[in-house]
Amino acid sequence: MKSQIKPVFGYKICPFCGGNVEYAGISSGHIFPAINTGQMYVCRECGYQGGFIMEVDDLDDARKIREELKINSDGIKTPAYKLSEKWVWLWKIWLVIMILIFLSEIIVLIPRIIEHR
């Protein structure tokens, strides 16, 4: 009989597909208050990103939950992060400003390059 080593804090599984999730860090939530702050996880199989996961102590329970999720998941889409519409304009402005700064640096450098020749 092959023995499996049980993780210290149990098995962490995705609430959508039952796959393995891994710790992805802590989200700040300061710029985007609608985003959940706290620990974030990413599913290796379906791409779920979020702070809600399921933890079980027994590997057999994890397998049962995974099978049930597969059976009952017809038509359910895995949620994905989408930037709120009220913040899209901010990032567009930020991008334009960064491009303008880059172009101004190039314009300043061109006369120096010509003088150097």
Secondary structure, 3 states (H helix, E strand, C coil): CCCCCCCCCCEEECCCCCCEEEEEEEECCCCCCCCCCEEEEEECCCCCEECCCEEECCHHHHHHHHHHHHHCCCCCCCCCCCCCHHHHHHHHHHHHHHHHHHHHHHHHHHHHHHHHC
